[in-house]
Structures are given as structure tokens and as C-alpha cells.
Amino acid sequence: MPSRAFHRIKQWFDLLVELPDAEREAFLASEPGLDDSARRQLRDLLHADGAAGPLTARSAVRDTAREPMRGQALLGRRIGAFEIRRALGQGGMGSVWLAERVDGEVEQQVAIKVIRPEVLDANTLARFRLERQLLALLQHPDIPTMLDLGELDDGSPYAIMEYVAGDPIDRYAVAHKLGLEPRLRLLLQVCEVVAYAHRNMIVHRDLKPGNVLVDTEGHPKLLDFGIAKPLLGQVGAIDVEQTVAAQRFVSLSHAAPEQLRGGAIGAACDVYGLGVLLYELLAGAPPFVLGQRTPAQLEYEICDVDPPPPSRRADNDARGARFAVPRDLDLIALRCLRKRPEDRYASVDQLAGDLRRFLDGQPVLARRGNLFYRVGRFVARHRVAVTLSALLLGSGLLGSVLLWRQHLATVEQQLRADEMSNLIMDALRSADPGGNSTKDLTARDVFERVAAQAQASPQLSSRSRARVLVAIARIDLELGQYRQAETLLDQVDTTTLDSLQRSEWDLLQARTQLYLAHYDRARELLARPLAATADADLAARWRLAQAFSHYEAGDTRKTLEILDTMDLAGALPDTREERSELRSWTLVQLGRSDDAIKEQVELLAIQRVRLGERSPAVYDSLSNLAFLQLRSGAIDQAEATMNELFVLADAMYSKTSLRYAPALSLARGLARERGNLAKAIALEKQVIAINLDQIGESSPHLARNYFNLADLYDRDHQADQAEAYFRHALDQAERVWLPSDTNVALFRISAACFLAERGKHAEAQAIVRRALADIEAYPAIKQFDIFSLGLAVDALSSYALGRSEMQRQALAAALKEIRDGAADADTAAWAQRLIVVAAALGVEPAA
């Protein structure tokens, strides 16, 4: 069996062996990631594991759970000078007990580890003997001392060790509300203990909070060397190869990638473990919450997905203290957590040195080389036979290989490899020539660098330059970066394009102008004659863009007329399906929800036949169908569709992928409709984390996320949080959209309504008047309900601040108009809330 297949089977087995017997077969039958061969191998392994019965440590743990009375017999038993008082815990090899000295000489508490006789196979005894030898070798005040060894009457080996009365390091930090510096000082003490073990040629391999207890005096103690590995391969007469079974006992949430994939284990394994501890102390949670993941997902995330910086995950409640996580600490933690051992700190001492440099206010080593590591990780995450050539640009740095395949295929074919290689390398070098940047590269950063370098590079031909800029503009458009797309398209020298390429450029520019709400400019571009060489598909896409121009301008009847009269003869399937999708959205806007859902169901059936179940197009259509069902009030149908969607999402995408975010957004909408606002808020925050990581801090997606979050906090009566996110949304909206965009008006007027309801009338008036001024400049927005709502909140704030009779009459008239005329449900809800505020001021809607 190939090595990778072996490790994948091993990880499925490690998950299944923890399940109750009754659940195993159901899991095997339903898991889509398994083929028949894998299921057969896993059944054989499980059968063998069960047949071995008490000879495996995991079976022993299950047996102990089934027969608790077996352990109860040890209570009160005397072992040497000590009497057992209570159980401290159970593990793979046996149990650990608290005992007290009873010979009257001194008061002393100890921990006694007892190996159960039914697990006394060669591997278990080897592990036990190894731990005894290691503890005998390691004489350090922060490593519990071995006091005595022996055997019980039934032959069970035991070891008496120093007892540590303390809490796991993460719980200790929370309980004592430790600030940032005390947490780092505590971790430095742990680093010193681990470095001491390394100097004695011993790797711990299982650094986790439960194995680092902090005593009542604040000293951390390093426990459990049961799966430690001597780097020399032998301790005394014990061959370490006898203990390879110990890898089954590693704590997965703290395991390094090489431990999961069976790689060589060295000191870098403990550097990774210390990085996880640092991450938990900074963020209040581990970098990977393994929870319900399958082994394949677990392996992928730990081995291939970079975790977000701890500052992004920081939860003050989980940490038990409020403090910011500085950028340097993000870099230190993430350096420890790099996937390849050679990319981490070279030693625990080097990690400790960087923590001390941070505490002393000095530059940290983690900054060095960070840019090139991040770029290398982009390529490593998307293994598409990437080289530093045109394929690098097409390798899927966004995490959406389909997007790249569609938009950059011609670039890959037409650009010379040496041109692209030089372009990319020059762009990356220019990003951080001294290696001192503190900013992590995102995919967006890479695109910006490459686009800038394409502009500046004298070696790049003008035709190649145009193709690079158009390709990246397409990506920007898909990501909602409309201004960036427009800027890149404006920089294209269209004289280098042939007539067919010029028509493609016109079409892309027209779409960009539509998204920017520049309808006249878009129609001007679409009124140009098509190239004589244009094929039937380009002609259909041109007509589709004309329909979309009417849709974006709010003329849905004209949109439907164009869609229903399009000539689709010769159009490619993608174009036909895009037409169906736009038609379903148009029908919704016309109030024909049932017809819209029917259109989407038919489209989905066509795509499943043409593309198969696991295709991005099917995924997108399922997302659209769920949204349409949710919007129409068919909540149960929407939930069923979402369940299908998540099965597909889990099979196709990482949970940190940009493509996973739509599923989470729909789940957030469902949770909101069900009244589970806490869940909806948590899901929206997940989407925000993905968008921040994949796109960056300025995008239309993020603006909408913040607006959604403000709405959710408002519904949950968390007014301060809602106000904060309304402000975030406004800030984002004004950065990513032009004043002509309806979203800007919507965000401003909604925020103004919220502030007016909170009695902040002066600020509400200032915000809404900016919105109304822009609407006067772009009167197309007046057709939407949001305009009347803006007039109402302006009238409300004016009256609250002035209290004149004329203002009272204007407010009453504005309230009547919005109450009687609002067709949109959200606008109508805001209207009712304004009416309540006005009533408190003594004003009712006009009769």
C-alpha cells in the first residue's frame, strides 16, 4: 500500500476505534470519502482490534469504562508506605491514583500509576519501562520525580511519582486572569523544561495543557513522558522501536503534521507543540478545533491549512482576560506551527529567545523570511504541478481552482514561461526586499504585486501585459473587488488586442461598470458592435450582459423580456445556465417565487447530469436554490437543501476556503429565521474570518458581513455590538463602493435609523443626509424603498432636534408615506420602529 494511502487508512481507523461498536458500521456506510476497498480494509482492522481484546491499550480503556468496579478495588489499598485515596485519571495503559503516606513519618501525597494486567503486552511494557527510564534520567525541578517502583500481587507494575497539585496551563491562565506578559513568562518556563529534555536527547511528543500543570506557587510541571522518544534510539536496554505503538496515544489536536503522517520525529515536533500551547494562551482556543471532522479533513487541515493568526481568533471570555495580541506574537506562534519541521524554529531555545526579544521590545526572528514562506505555502496548498512559470499564476492561489481554470487558461497557453517566471519572482522580491515586513501576504496581495510588476516590467511584452491585467481583473470581479477590476482594465493597452479580444474586453468592462452602478457607461459599451469574428456564444453572452444591465438598474420586466427572447443556438452550456440563473433571480424580484424556484430546480438537474454531483456549478446552484427557498419562506425546504449543500461543501472544500463561506452564510440565514441568533452570530463571524484570511481587510464581502452582523446583534438586543458593526459596515462600504451604489445608501440609512432609535439624532441626521445627497446625484436609487426610509429618518431627527410645527408635519407625512408604501419587509420593519420613536416624541403618521 502506498505510504499516503496507509496513513489515511490509519487515521480513519483511529477515529472509528473510538466510536461505540453500534456506530461504526453506520459511519462506514455513510461516509462519502471512503471507497469499497477502504471500507473492507477498515472492517478487517476493526475485527482484528476487537479480537485482540485486552491486548490493546484502547480496548483496555473501553473495558475499564465498562467495568468501573475493577478500579474501585484499589481504593483504600496500601502500596508500600502509601494508601490510595482517590482516582486521578485513566489512560491507555492503566490508571493514576492519589495516595497519601500513612507510615507516620511525614505528610506526603504522591501519584501512583498502575498498569492493568490485561494490557501487559510487549508494547505496553516497553512504554512503561521507557517512561521509568526517562524519568530516572531527567532530574529537573519541573519534571515530577520517580520515587519507587514495584508490582502488585496480581503482577500489575506500578510507579510512585511526585504528585503535582495544579491546573492545566490554559485553565490556570484563565482562573488567574493572567495578562499577556505573565502568560509568556509561564510559557518560557515550559520552554526551559522542554529544552532541558532535548539536551538530554529526549523529545516529549505530547505537549498539551493536560500535560503541563501549574502548581499553587505558579511553577509549571511537565508530565507524562509515556510516549516520549529518545533521539539516540535507545535508553539503557530498551529499544525505542519497541514503543512505536505510542503514536496511537498522541493528542491529535496538538500533534505535529509529521506525527499524523508518520514522518521522522525530532525536536521540531515539540516546537510545534509549544506553538499550539502559545496559540491557546493567546487566543483562548487551539489552532485547529478537531470536533466532528473526519480523518481526511483532520489530516488536510493540520497538514495543509495555515491556521489564522491567534489575534484573529482571540476570545476574551475564553482567555479570561482582555489583552491585544501584537503582530510579533502572531508571527512567533505561526512560525512554530509551520507544516515542515525545517521551517519552524531550529530549537526550543531559539523559540524562547524570540519570546524574550518580544518581551524586551526587540525585533523578533519570526519576521525574517515570512513573506517567502507565505508565498511558498500558497503554492503548497494547491498542488497543481506548479512551477515558477505561467502555471504559478494559474495554480489556484485563491483556493478556487475552477475560477483560475476558467479565467487564466488562455494566459497559461499564450504567455512564455520565462516571462511569467520573471514577472512573479520580481513581484515577490519587491514585496519585502529586506525581509522586515510584518504583514502576511494574502492571495489579494500576490495579485496586486503581480499586476504592479506587469505594469513596471520592461521585459514583459505589451500583449502579455494586457493579458495578465485582464486575467487578474476577472479574478477581482469575481471577488467583488470592482474598483480594482476597473483600475486594471483601464490600464490595458487595448491597441494590442485583436477585434475579438477587444469585444471580450468591452464585455468585461461593461460588467464591471454595472457592478459599480455606472449603468450609462455599461450600456454605452454594450451598444458597440461585436467583432465580426465573434462566435454564437460570445453573442449570447453579450445579450446576457445587456439583460443584466437592466436587472442591475432595477428594470426586471425588461430583463425578463431579453432573457426570454435570447437566441441560444450555438451558446455553450455555461452561458445557457448563466441565463437560467439570472432568470430565476429576475422572477424573484417580480414576486414569482414559485417560478423562480422551479427554474433553479430545473437548472440544478441539468447541471447534475452534465457535470456530476461534485462540481462547483452544482454547488453554486444548490446555494442559490437554498437562498430562494429561504427568501420565499419555505424554511423546511431550505433546510433540506442546505443539508445537501453541506455534504457537498465538506466533500469539496476546506472549511477555511472562500468557497465554503456561502454555505455558512445560508446556515446563518436559516438560524436567523429559526430565531437562533447566537448560532447565526457565530456563523457570520466564521464567514468574516474566512473573508479576512482569503481576501483581506477591504472587500464588498466584508462590508456585507459586518452589516449582517450588525443586524443580528440588533435583533438580539445587543445594541452596543450592533452599533459597532454598523460603523464597521459603513467604513467598509465607503471604501469599496462608489456613492452611486445602492449598498452605500442602504448601509447609511439603516445605520441612521438605528442611531435615531438610540436617541443619537444629530449623528443619524449627518449620516442620512450624506446618503440623500448622493441619491440626488444618482436618482436611479429613488425607485427603491430605502429612499423613502431615508426621508423618514431625516424628518425624525430634524424634529427631535428642532421641535418646530413645520418639522412635526413633515415627519407625520414622511411616516405615512413609508408606512403605506414600503414593499420590502426589512424597510417596513424599520418604518414601524421609527413610528414607535416618533410616538414617544408625540408624533403619529398623518391620516
Protein Blocks (a to p, Z undefined) as FASTA:
>chain_A
ZZklmmmmmmmmmmmmmpcfklmmmmmmmmmkbcfklmmmmmmmmmmmmmnmmmpmklmm
mmmmmmmmlmmmmgopaehjbccfbdfbdcfklccdddddfehmagcddddddddfklmc
fklmmmmmmmmmmmmmmccfklccdfbdcddfkopacddddddddddfklmmmmnopafk
lmmmmmmmmmmmmmmmmmnopafklacfklmccdfkopacdehjllgccfklpahjbcfk
lmmmmmmmpcfklccfklmnopacdfklmmmmmmmmmmmmmnopafbdfklacfklmmmm
mmmpccddfklmpcfklnopacdddfklmmmmmmmmpmblklmcfbfklmmmmmmmmmno
pacfklgoklmmmmmmmmmmmcghiacdfklmmnopnopaklmmmmmmmmmmmpcfklmm
mmmmmmmmmmmmnopafbdcdfklmmmmmmmmmmmmmkbcfklmmmmmmmmmmmmmmnop
amlmmmmmmmpcfklpcfklmmmmmmmmmmmmmmnopaklmmmmmmpccdfklcfklmmm
mmmmmmmmmmmnopamlmmmmmmmccfehiafklmmmmmmmmmmmmmmnopamlmmmmmm
mmmmmmmmmnojbdfklmmmmmmmmmmmmmnopamlmmmmmmmmmmmmmmmpcfkbfklm
mmmmmmmmmmmmnopaklmmmmmmmmmmmmmmmnojcdfklmmmmmmmmmmmmmnopakl
mmmmmmmmmmmmmmmpcfklmklmmmmmmmmmmmmmnopamlmmmmmmmmmmmmmmmmml
mmpmklmmmmmmmmmmmmmmnopaklmmmmmmmmmmmmmmmmbfklmmmmmmmmmmmmmn
opacdZZ
